[in-house]
Amino acid sequence: MSTFGVTLKKVVDDSYQIEIGFSLEEKLVADLREGLVGKIKKFAVITDSNVKELYADKIAWLLGREGYFVQVFSFPAGEKSKTRETKALIEDQMLTSEYRRDCCIIAVGGGVVTDLAGFIAGTYGRGVPFINYATSLLAAADASVGGKTAVDTPLATNLIGLFNQPKKVYIDIATWKTLPEREVSSGLAETIKHACMADRDFFCYLKEHMTEILAIDREACEHIAEKNCQIKYHVVEKDERETGLREILNLGHTVGRAVETVSDYRLLHGEAVSIGMMAQMQLSKKLGYMTEEEIFEVRELLRSAGLPVEIPEYIDREVLVKKLYTDKKVKNGTLRFVVQKGIGEIAEFEDGVFATPVAEETAREIIFNM
């Protein structure tokens, strides 16, 4: 018997730029012309049925005008399409269209599109480069930094995926003007979450400027887009693979993702996160980390953004409690929660530990009293 050692050490630089602005389609094309993804000439634009005619077709046309080979691949809009089946369908379409390893994927859309397209890019041909062109406030707040890509399953959201960093991210705030009011509100949930976990001053800014933000005021929206990226970057930079600190980005998501799934996606992601935020704040109060006055402040900010703060009556609370166990923070069958420490901080339970075990009875009590 013999042993043969295989040494494969490497240093990978996954750095990339995030460009925030208005109507960035021409800038994207200029960057590609100047070598953003090297000499690649074949592009697959992945989008959904809502965004296709609004923005993806225009980007494809601009690329075609430059002489690139480009094709648009779209799927029905909505979280229900973020599945392994949709991923396989798009991959088969790309294979039929003779896309191979010499291509680049451009994701044009919101968080569902960027999650799905980034996952495809990570596995297609064992990995091809991709670019995110974010067209929703939620994608700007949640999907632009971090490299998380995934699909949902009937059991839970985002449990099948990989970390895959884009070549560049474009946050086109002009696209927010075409979003329904409900989508704008949904996007603000992750923004409010970032303020709650890391920046009291930003929380105050949101309170003072919510009217302008909802009206898609240029200055206010540029500010929140930049702050979202800054806050999330400072976390991801220290913990890219979610081994500790990055768990704080799951604030409100233990209950939030469960609510989203049990609602059969009648609730948008941000709406579910808003409800999850309310649940974790009740836990924070129970553990001595928040006051009723602080909870009132956050509740009113969520309401001012047009977000729900109560579990809908149509959701079965007992089913919801059981669904909590599909959360990826669960360890050895024990629920774990990230909790706020006042407004602008997260509780650290041990050195580098930001989630605490919570008994099912405690979680049930909070959920049944919401």
VOPAGU-2260 file (C-alpha; in pm, 1 decimal, decimal comma):
REM VOPAGU-2260
SITE   aa  ch    i         X         Y         Z
SITE  MET   A    0       0,0       0,0       0,0
SITE  SER   A    1     122,9     351,3     -75,6
SITE  THR   A    2       8,6     707,8     -18,7
SITE  PHE   A    3      40,8     983,3    -275,5
SITE  GLY   A    4       0,3    1339,7    -154,4
SITE  VAL   A    5    -167,1    1596,2    -381,3
SITE  THR   A    6     -68,8    1951,9    -287,8
SITE  LEU   A    7    -298,3    2215,9    -432,8
SITE  LYS   A    8    -231,3    2549,2    -268,4
SITE  LYS   A    9    -353,1    2865,3    -431,8
SITE  VAL   A   10    -437,6    3225,1    -355,9
SITE  VAL   A   11    -749,9    3354,5    -527,3
SITE  ASP   A   12    -835,2    3722,9    -562,9
SITE  ASP   A   13   -1213,8    3747,3    -590,7
SITE  SER   A   14   -1224,2    4125,4    -559,6
SITE  TYR   A   15   -1474,8    4313,9    -773,1
SITE  GLN   A   16   -1631,0    4655,8    -811,6
SITE  ILE   A   17   -1986,1    4767,1    -740,6
SITE  GLU   A   18   -2099,9    5056,0    -957,2
SITE  ILE   A   19   -2396,9    5256,6    -828,8
SITE  GLY   A   20   -2571,6    5493,7   -1066,0
SITE  PHE   A   21   -2856,4    5559,0   -1305,3
SITE  SER   A   22   -2911,6    5389,3   -1644,0
SITE  LEU   A   23   -2588,3    5190,8   -1648,0
SITE  GLU   A   24   -2653,5    4976,2   -1956,3
SITE  GLU   A   25   -2406,8    5164,4   -2177,1
SITE  LYS   A   26   -2145,5    5157,1   -1897,1
SITE  LEU   A   27   -2177,2    4778,9   -1878,4
SITE  VAL   A   28   -2113,8    4746,7   -2250,7
SITE  ALA   A   29   -1819,4    4988,2   -2234,0
SITE  ASP   A   30   -1663,9    4786,7   -1951,0
SITE  LEU   A   31   -1693,9    4465,1   -2151,5
SITE  ARG   A   32   -1540,5    4634,7   -2452,7
SITE  GLU   A   33   -1249,6    4742,9   -2232,7
SITE  GLY   A   34   -1181,1    4388,6   -2110,4
SITE  LEU   A   35   -1389,2    4336,4   -1793,6
SITE  VAL   A   36   -1410,7    3962,7   -1871,2
SITE  GLY   A   37   -1112,4    3937,0   -2101,3
SITE  LYS   A   38   -1166,5    3833,0   -2462,7
SITE  ILE   A   39   -1500,6    3657,6   -2414,2
SITE  LYS   A   40   -1739,5    3725,3   -2703,5
SITE  LYS   A   41   -2036,3    3507,4   -2604,6
SITE  PHE   A   42   -2285,9    3622,8   -2341,3
SITE  ALA   A   43   -2590,2    3457,4   -2186,0
SITE  VAL   A   44   -2828,9    3715,1   -2039,7
SITE  ILE   A   45   -3037,5    3547,2   -1768,0
SITE  THR   A   46   -3347,7    3730,1   -1648,4
SITE  ASP   A   47   -3711,1    3683,0   -1550,4
SITE  SER   A   48   -4038,4    3749,3   -1730,5
SITE  ASN   A   49   -4088,2    4088,3   -1562,0
SITE  VAL   A   50   -3743,2    4228,1   -1636,5
SITE  LYS   A   51   -3690,3    4081,2   -1983,4
SITE  GLU   A   52   -3866,1    4349,7   -2185,6
SITE  LEU   A   53   -3788,0    4629,8   -1939,3
SITE  TYR   A   54   -3408,4    4594,4   -1932,1
SITE  ALA   A   55   -3262,4    4258,9   -2039,8
SITE  ASP   A   56   -3363,3    4285,3   -2405,5
SITE  LYS   A   57   -3205,2    4631,3   -2427,1
SITE  ILE   A   58   -2878,4    4506,5   -2277,7
SITE  ALA   A   59   -2878,2    4213,7   -2520,6
SITE  TRP   A   60   -2940,7    4450,8   -2812,7
SITE  LEU   A   61   -2655,0    4678,1   -2704,4
SITE  LEU   A   62   -2421,3    4379,5   -2680,5
SITE  GLY   A   63   -2531,8    4254,5   -3022,3
SITE  ARG   A   64   -2465,3    4597,7   -3169,0
SITE  GLU   A   65   -2104,5    4562,3   -3048,7
SITE  GLY   A   66   -2070,1    4235,3   -3238,2
SITE  TYR   A   67   -2101,1    3998,3   -2941,7
SITE  PHE   A   68   -2295,5    3673,5   -2962,8
SITE  VAL   A   69   -2577,3    3710,3   -2711,6
SITE  GLN   A   70   -2899,5    3531,3   -2621,6
SITE  VAL   A   71   -3159,1    3602,9   -2352,3
SITE  PHE   A   72   -3277,0    3319,7   -2127,7
SITE  SER   A   73   -3577,9    3400,0   -1911,7
SITE  PHE   A   74   -3800,1    3222,7   -1661,5
SITE  PRO   A   75   -4130,6    3311,5   -1487,9
SITE  ALA   A   76   -4079,4    3587,4   -1230,7
SITE  GLY   A   77   -4107,0    3504,5    -862,5
SITE  GLU   A   78   -3947,2    3304,2    -583,1
SITE  LYS   A   79   -4126,9    2988,4    -695,5
SITE  SER   A   80   -3897,8    2977,7   -1000,1
SITE  LYS   A   81   -3578,3    2971,4    -792,1
SITE  THR   A   82   -3549,0    2592,5    -811,5
SITE  ARG   A   83   -3318,9    2317,3    -931,8
SITE  GLU   A   84   -3569,5    2254,1   -1211,0
SITE  THR   A   85   -3540,3    2610,4   -1343,3
SITE  LYS   A   86   -3161,6    2590,8   -1317,5
SITE  ALA   A   87   -3157,5    2269,8   -1522,4
SITE  LEU   A   88   -3397,0    2414,6   -1779,9
SITE  ILE   A   89   -3176,7    2719,3   -1842,6
SITE  GLU   A   90   -2863,0    2507,2   -1851,4
SITE  ASP   A   91   -3020,8    2277,0   -2111,9
SITE  GLN   A   92   -3123,0    2579,1   -2319,5
SITE  MET   A   93   -2768,8    2715,6   -2302,3
SITE  LEU   A   94   -2623,8    2380,7   -2404,9
SITE  THR   A   95   -2865,0    2358,7   -2698,6
SITE  SER   A   96   -2759,0    2709,1   -2801,7
SITE  GLU   A   97   -2394,6    2591,8   -2801,6
SITE  TYR   A   98   -2277,3    2784,9   -2498,2
SITE  ARG   A   99   -1962,7    2626,9   -2358,8
SITE  ARG   A  100   -1685,9    2734,1   -2122,6
SITE  ASP   A  101   -1597,9    3035,4   -2339,3
SITE  CYS   A  102   -1904,2    3233,2   -2227,3
SITE  CYS   A  103   -2002,6    3482,7   -1960,5
SITE  ILE   A  104   -2339,2    3506,2   -1783,5
SITE  ILE   A  105   -2503,6    3843,6   -1720,1
SITE  ALA   A  106   -2777,2    3832,2   -1455,5
SITE  VAL   A  107   -3029,5    4111,0   -1512,4
SITE  GLY   A  108   -3292,8    4133,8   -1241,5
SITE  GLY   A  109   -3359,5    4110,0    -870,0
SITE  GLY   A  110   -3242,2    3869,9    -603,5
SITE  VAL   A  111   -3406,7    3560,9    -752,5
SITE  VAL   A  112   -3231,5    3620,4   -1084,3
SITE  THR   A  113   -2889,5    3695,0    -933,3
SITE  ASP   A  114   -2909,1    3394,8    -697,2
SITE  LEU   A  115   -3007,5    3156,4    -975,7
SITE  ALA   A  116   -2773,7    3295,0   -1243,5
SITE  GLY   A  117   -2477,3    3302,4   -1005,5
SITE  PHE   A  118   -2538,7    2937,1    -915,5
SITE  ILE   A  119   -2558,6    2843,7   -1283,6
SITE  ALA   A  120   -2233,3    3031,2   -1350,8
SITE  GLY   A  121   -2060,4    2843,0   -1071,5
SITE  THR   A  122   -2142,5    2499,8   -1213,9
SITE  TYR   A  123   -2181,7    2553,7   -1590,0
SITE  GLY   A  124   -1874,0    2416,7   -1765,3
SITE  ARG   A  125   -1733,2    2376,5   -1410,7
SITE  GLY   A  126   -1747,0    2753,2   -1374,9
SITE  VAL   A  127   -1784,0    3054,7   -1604,4
SITE  PRO   A  128   -1761,1    3426,2   -1515,2
SITE  PHE   A  129   -2075,0    3624,6   -1441,4
SITE  ILE   A  130   -2190,0    3981,0   -1387,8
SITE  ASN   A  131   -2483,1    4105,3   -1179,6
SITE  TYR   A  132   -2696,0    4389,9   -1311,7
SITE  ALA   A  133   -2929,4    4451,1   -1016,9
SITE  THR   A  134   -3269,9    4599,7   -1098,6
SITE  SER   A  135   -3438,9    4589,6    -757,4
SITE  LEU   A  136   -3381,8    4754,1    -422,7
SITE  LEU   A  137   -3377,2    4410,1    -258,9
SITE  ALA   A  138   -3098,9    4292,3    -490,0
SITE  ALA   A  139   -2906,0    4612,1    -422,5
SITE  ALA   A  140   -2934,1    4558,1     -46,7
SITE  ASP   A  141   -2895,7    4182,4     -25,3
SITE  ALA   A  142   -2753,6    4022,6    -339,6
SITE  SER   A  143   -2482,8    4264,8    -451,2
SITE  VAL   A  144   -2222,3    4180,1    -188,3
SITE  GLY   A  145   -2122,2    3840,4     -59,9
SITE  GLY   A  146   -2130,4    3592,4    -345,9
SITE  LYS   A  147   -2403,8    3370,1    -203,0
SITE  THR   A  148   -2592,7    3186,0    -476,3
SITE  ALA   A  149   -2860,5    2923,5    -425,4
SITE  VAL   A  150   -3192,5    2768,8    -517,4
SITE  ASP   A  151   -3488,4    2678,5    -300,0
SITE  THR   A  152   -3630,8    2334,0    -232,8
SITE  PRO   A  153   -3975,5    2226,8    -105,8
SITE  LEU   A  154   -3818,0    2190,2     239,6
SITE  ALA   A  155   -3653,0    2531,1     270,8
SITE  THR   A  156   -3497,2    2828,8      94,5
SITE  ASN   A  157   -3132,9    2865,6     -10,0
SITE  LEU   A  158   -3002,5    2531,2     118,9
SITE  ILE   A  159   -2861,3    2422,4    -219,3
SITE  GLY   A  160   -2597,8    2655,7    -360,4
SITE  LEU   A  161   -2240,8    2779,7    -348,3
SITE  PHE   A  162   -2027,5    3087,1    -290,6
SITE  ASN   A  163   -1943,4    3246,2    -625,2
SITE  GLN   A  164   -1819,7    3601,2    -670,4
SITE  PRO   A  165   -1916,3    3808,4    -976,7
SITE  LYS   A  166   -1676,9    4000,5   -1198,3
SITE  LYS   A  167   -1868,7    4321,2   -1131,2
SITE  VAL   A  168   -2202,7    4440,4    -992,5
SITE  TYR   A  169   -2408,9    4724,0   -1136,3
SITE  ILE   A  170   -2677,2    4879,3    -915,1
SITE  ASP   A  171   -2902,4    5072,9   -1151,7
SITE  ILE   A  172   -3121,6    5292,4    -932,9
SITE  ALA   A  173   -3317,1    5414,0   -1237,9
SITE  THR   A  174   -3473,8    5067,2   -1254,3
SITE  TRP   A  175   -3631,1    5114,4    -910,1
SITE  LYS   A  176   -3879,5    5359,2   -1061,8
SITE  THR   A  177   -4047,8    5072,9   -1249,1
SITE  LEU   A  178   -4088,2    4859,2    -935,9
SITE  PRO   A  179   -4435,7    4818,1    -782,8
SITE  GLU   A  180   -4468,1    4991,3    -443,5
SITE  ARG   A  181   -4481,6    4654,2    -270,7
SITE  GLU   A  182   -4144,1    4554,4    -422,7
SITE  VAL   A  183   -3984,8    4879,6    -307,4
SITE  SER   A  184   -4111,4    4817,1      46,0
SITE  SER   A  185   -3986,1    4459,4      35,7
SITE  GLY   A  186   -3639,8    4579,4     -60,8
SITE  LEU   A  187   -3632,4    4816,8     233,3
SITE  ALA   A  188   -3656,7    4530,5     483,6
SITE  GLU   A  189   -3295,3    4426,6     424,3
SITE  THR   A  190   -3191,2    4792,9     438,5
SITE  ILE   A  191   -3359,0    4836,7     776,6
SITE  LYS   A  192   -3201,4    4509,5     892,1
SITE  HIS   A  193   -2855,2    4644,7     807,0
SITE  ALA   A  194   -2921,6    4960,3    1007,3
SITE  CYS   A  195   -3053,1    4760,3    1303,4
SITE  MET   A  196   -2750,6    4534,8    1318,4
SITE  ALA   A  197   -2469,6    4780,8    1247,7
SITE  ASP   A  198   -2545,8    5153,1    1225,0
SITE  ARG   A  199   -2770,9    5357,2    1453,8
SITE  ASP   A  200   -2702,1    5674,5    1251,9
SITE  PHE   A  201   -2819,9    5500,9     935,1
SITE  PHE   A  202   -3133,0    5391,2    1122,2
SITE  CYS   A  203   -3202,2    5756,3    1204,9
SITE  TYR   A  204   -3141,3    5854,7     841,9
SITE  LEU   A  205   -3402,7    5603,0     728,6
SITE  LYS   A  206   -3651,5    5743,4     980,0
SITE  GLU   A  207   -3593,4    6097,7     857,8
SITE  HIS   A  208   -3590,1    6022,6     482,5
SITE  MET   A  209   -3839,9    5740,1     433,8
SITE  THR   A  210   -4074,5    5959,1     228,2
SITE  GLU   A  211   -3796,5    6050,0     -17,2
SITE  ILE   A  212   -3676,4    5689,8     -36,6
SITE  LEU   A  213   -4023,9    5558,7    -119,2
SITE  ALA   A  214   -4048,8    5828,2    -387,6
SITE  ILE   A  215   -3714,7    5705,5    -532,7
SITE  ASP   A  216   -3541,1    6035,6    -469,7
SITE  ARG   A  217   -3202,9    6021,5    -641,0
SITE  GLU   A  218   -2985,8    6146,0    -354,0
SITE  ALA   A  219   -3159,5    5939,0     -85,6
SITE  CYS   A  220   -3153,3    5620,0    -291,6
SITE  GLU   A  221   -2786,5    5657,6    -383,3
SITE  HIS   A  222   -2711,0    5701,0     -14,5
SITE  ILE   A  223   -2896,3    5388,2      99,1
SITE  ALA   A  224   -2748,0    5181,7    -185,0
SITE  GLU   A  225   -2397,6    5283,6     -81,4
SITE  LYS   A  226   -2462,6    5227,9     290,5
SITE  ASN   A  227   -2606,8    4882,0     225,1
SITE  CYS   A  228   -2293,7    4784,9      33,4
SITE  GLN   A  229   -2060,3    4931,1     297,0
SITE  ILE   A  230   -2229,5    4755,6     588,8
SITE  LYS   A  231   -2250,6    4417,8     419,8
SITE  TYR   A  232   -1896,2    4442,9     279,5
SITE  HIS   A  233   -1743,5    4502,5     622,8
SITE  VAL   A  234   -1903,5    4177,5     739,8
SITE  VAL   A  235   -1830,6    3966,1     432,2
SITE  GLU   A  236   -1469,5    4087,4     413,9
SITE  LYS   A  237   -1404,6    3930,2     755,4
SITE  ASP   A  238   -1606,5    3611,5     701,3
SITE  GLU   A  239   -1665,0    3529,7     333,7
SITE  ARG   A  240   -1772,7    3168,5     396,8
SITE  GLU   A  241   -2008,0    3231,9     691,3
SITE  THR   A  242   -1808,5    3058,6     963,3
SITE  GLY   A  243   -1897,7    3309,9    1235,0
SITE  LEU   A  244   -1947,4    3684,9    1199,4
SITE  ARG   A  245   -2139,3    3659,5     872,8
SITE  GLU   A  246   -2426,4    3494,1    1060,7
SITE  ILE   A  247   -2529,3    3841,8    1176,4
SITE  LEU   A  248   -2660,6    3902,8     823,4
SITE  ASN   A  249   -2926,3    3644,6     913,0
SITE  LEU   A  250   -3085,1    3885,1    1160,9
SITE  GLY   A  251   -3460,2    3828,4    1132,6
SITE  HIS   A  252   -3416,3    3543,5     885,7
SITE  THR   A  253   -3467,0    3243,1    1115,0
SITE  VAL   A  254   -3837,5    3317,3    1144,4
SITE  GLY   A  255   -3841,9    3522,6     823,1
SITE  ARG   A  256   -3740,4    3243,2     586,8
SITE  ALA   A  257   -3977,0    3002,6     761,8
SITE  VAL   A  258   -4265,4    3249,8     724,0
SITE  GLU   A  259   -4178,0    3300,1     356,9
SITE  THR   A  260   -4184,7    2925,3     288,0
SITE  VAL   A  261   -4497,1    2845,9     493,5
SITE  SER   A  262   -4682,8    3132,1     322,1
SITE  ASP   A  263   -4612,8    2948,3      -6,2
SITE  TYR   A  264   -4442,6    3271,5    -115,8
SITE  ARG   A  265   -4757,9    3480,4     -88,9
SITE  LEU   A  266   -4527,3    3702,6     115,3
SITE  LEU   A  267   -4232,3    3864,1     -57,4
SITE  HIS   A  268   -3888,8    3800,4      91,2
SITE  GLY   A  269   -3864,3    4143,7     252,7
SITE  GLU   A  270   -4214,1    4117,3     396,7
SITE  ALA   A  271   -4122,4    3786,0     558,7
SITE  VAL   A  272   -3794,0    3929,7     690,2
SITE  SER   A  273   -3986,4    4220,8     844,5
SITE  ILE   A  274   -4202,8    3974,1    1037,3
SITE  GLY   A  275   -3890,5    3779,6    1131,7
SITE  MET   A  276   -3733,4    4100,3    1263,1
SITE  MET   A  277   -4029,1    4149,1    1494,8
SITE  ALA   A  278   -3989,9    3792,6    1624,6
SITE  GLN   A  279   -3617,4    3826,6    1692,8
SITE  MET   A  280   -3674,5    4156,7    1873,0
SITE  GLN   A  281   -3917,7    3988,0    2110,8
SITE  LEU   A  282   -3644,8    3731,0    2176,9
SITE  SER   A  283   -3390,4    4010,9    2225,3
SITE  LYS   A  284   -3617,5    4170,0    2484,2
SITE  LYS   A  285   -3665,9    3835,7    2659,3
SITE  LEU   A  286   -3287,7    3791,9    2677,1
SITE  GLY   A  287   -3236,7    4146,0    2806,4
SITE  TYR   A  288   -3082,9    4301,6    2493,1
SITE  MET   A  289   -3365,6    4534,5    2383,9
SITE  THR   A  290   -3625,0    4753,8    2550,3
SITE  GLU   A  291   -3990,5    4788,4    2456,8
SITE  GLU   A  292   -3914,2    5144,9    2347,0
SITE  GLU   A  293   -3647,9    5025,7    2104,2
SITE  ILE   A  294   -3882,8    4761,2    1965,0
SITE  PHE   A  295   -4144,8    5032,9    1911,6
SITE  GLU   A  296   -3890,7    5241,2    1717,2
SITE  VAL   A  297   -3806,8    4956,3    1480,1
SITE  ARG   A  298   -4172,3    4853,9    1443,5
SITE  GLU   A  299   -4268,6    5206,7    1341,5
SITE  LEU   A  300   -3985,6    5228,5    1088,9
SITE  LEU   A  301   -4092,7    4898,3     932,1
SITE  ARG   A  302   -4452,0    5022,1     916,4
SITE  SER   A  303   -4344,6    5352,9     761,4
SITE  ALA   A  304   -4173,2    5150,0     487,9
SITE  GLY   A  305   -4502,1    4971,6     416,2
SITE  LEU   A  306   -4391,8    4641,1     568,5
SITE  PRO   A  307   -4598,1    4391,8     772,6
SITE  VAL   A  308   -4511,7    4342,5    1139,7
SITE  GLU   A  309   -4744,5    4055,0    1230,4
SITE  ILE   A  310   -4773,2    3692,5    1119,9
SITE  PRO   A  311   -5071,7    3662,9     881,6
SITE  GLU   A  312   -5370,7    3470,9    1015,1
SITE  TYR   A  313   -5356,6    3220,4     728,5
SITE  ILE   A  314   -5020,2    3086,9     849,1
SITE  ASP   A  315   -5035,7    2780,2    1073,4
SITE  ARG   A  316   -4821,2    2869,4    1375,5
SITE  GLU   A  317   -4742,4    2506,9    1460,8
SITE  VAL   A  318   -4623,6    2436,9    1106,2
SITE  LEU   A  319   -4415,9    2754,2    1128,2
SITE  VAL   A  320   -4243,5    2637,2    1447,7
SITE  LYS   A  321   -4145,8    2308,1    1282,2
SITE  LYS   A  322   -4021,3    2490,2     973,3
SITE  LEU   A  323   -3766,6    2677,4    1189,6
SITE  TYR   A  324   -3558,5    2359,2    1198,4
SITE  THR   A  325   -3475,8    2395,3     828,4
SITE  ASP   A  326   -3274,2    2710,2     903,7
SITE  LYS   A  327   -2905,3    2664,9     822,5
SITE  LYS   A  328   -2799,1    2798,4    1164,1
SITE  VAL   A  329   -2952,6    2493,3    1335,0
SITE  LYS   A  330   -2681,0    2280,2    1497,0
SITE  ASN   A  331   -2729,8    1932,5    1641,1
SITE  GLY   A  332   -3105,4    1975,9    1617,6
SITE  THR   A  333   -3104,9    2298,4    1823,6
SITE  LEU   A  334   -3252,2    2627,4    1703,8
SITE  ARG   A  335   -3010,9    2921,9    1699,9
SITE  PHE   A  336   -3099,3    3291,0    1663,9
SITE  VAL   A  337   -2907,7    3610,0    1588,9
SITE  VAL   A  338   -3043,0    3889,1    1812,2
SITE  GLN   A  339   -3012,0    4265,3    1829,0
SITE  LYS   A  340   -2841,6    4454,0    2107,9
SITE  GLY   A  341   -3039,6    4774,6    2107,6
SITE  ILE   A  342   -3043,0    4947,7    1769,3
SITE  GLY   A  343   -2721,8    4935,9    1567,2
SITE  GLU   A  344   -2550,2    4638,6    1733,5
SITE  ILE   A  345   -2567,4    4259,4    1748,2
SITE  ALA   A  346   -2525,2    4053,5    2065,2
SITE  GLU   A  347   -2199,9    3854,8    2078,2
SITE  PHE   A  348   -2247,7    3554,7    2307,0
SITE  GLU   A  349   -1888,5    3430,4    2306,4
SITE  ASP   A  350   -1580,2    3547,1    2120,2
SITE  GLY   A  351   -1681,1    3526,0    1753,2
SITE  VAL   A  352   -2018,6    3362,5    1830,9
SITE  PHE   A  353   -2320,3    3566,4    1718,5
SITE  ALA   A  354   -2605,0    3315,4    1736,4
SITE  THR   A  355   -2748,5    3169,3    2055,3
SITE  PRO   A  356   -2932,7    2841,0    2115,4
SITE  VAL   A  357   -3305,4    2888,4    2174,8
SITE  ALA   A  358   -3541,9    2625,7    2313,7
SITE  GLU   A  359   -3835,3    2532,8    2091,1
SITE  GLU   A  360   -4071,8    2629,3    2373,6
SITE  THR   A  361   -3932,2    2983,2    2371,3
SITE  ALA   A  362   -3963,4    3013,5    1994,2
SITE  ARG   A  363   -4318,2    2877,4    2007,8
SITE  GLU   A  364   -4415,5    3127,0    2278,2
SITE  ILE   A  365   -4290,2    3419,6    2069,9
SITE  ILE   A  366   -4455,0    3298,4    1748,6
SITE  PHE   A  367   -4790,5    3223,1    1907,7
SITE  ASN   A  368   -4797,7    3566,0    2073,6
SITE  MET   A  369   -4732,5    3761,5    1751,6
